[in-house]
Amino acid sequence: MALTYPSYLRLRELLSLQQPVSDPEEHDEILFIVIHQVYELWFKLLKHEVEKANACFSDGDLYGALATFKRLRTVMKTLVGQLDILETMTPMSFSSFRDRLETASGFQSTQFRELEFMLGQKRSEMLAYYKHDSAGHAELEKRLSEPSVQDHFNRFLEGHGVEVPETIKNKDVTASHEPSKELQEQLLRLYREKPDLVLLFEVMIDFDEGLQEWRYRHLKMVERTIGDKRGTGGSPGAAFLRQSLFKPIFPDLWEIRRDL
């Protein structure tokens, strides 16, 4: 049988996956489901692209890394834009089916937590929230113990004459990267001497800023929809989201701004 557009994209299966739980069906529940399913597809692509960025860094492929971070940045802008669509749903519209979600919560998105770990924002205590999903828990443990994009970036920098401090190279791989004055001094030198690397550094900052913008917009969307209530399924809600605001992926690239 010839491959067709519907069969290649498995559209019949894909379009059958939107199953509202409200009865009679609340109009905005389809919107809610579609947006979140699309987010999960974007998270899958972001993970795929971060893995490509890691490979580019390990291979010393400057232009491959540059192109990959441009794509990552563009996807993040799309994620932010999708919140505009979700915010067309009023708090009352959400309340009409919220109780039907029972224990389901976006807080349970294994893929987004994987992405955080891959980007170096590692919090081992988060594993406790995924015991209900053995496969997801195992995937998170794997991501937690893998080098992050910051670790791969450090190897890339070594290929350009940067002496990465031993404290960074020998740190616990399950721990988040902390800013380093020693590393920042060498990044400043590269800014002054390597304009081709500056292009990469700036698009990395663009992506980092995009992720922080998404976190902020996500928080405000939650606040305007449910205020300071607990999230669905008893998740921490807005209070937890505030903890992640303004925590960059590449803190050293941000810290040197005052010295450029």
Summary of the structure (lengths in Angstrom):
residues: 260
radius of gyration: 20.4
end to end distance: 60.4
largest distance: 64.9
contacts: 723
relative contact order: 0.12
helix: 71%
strand: 0%
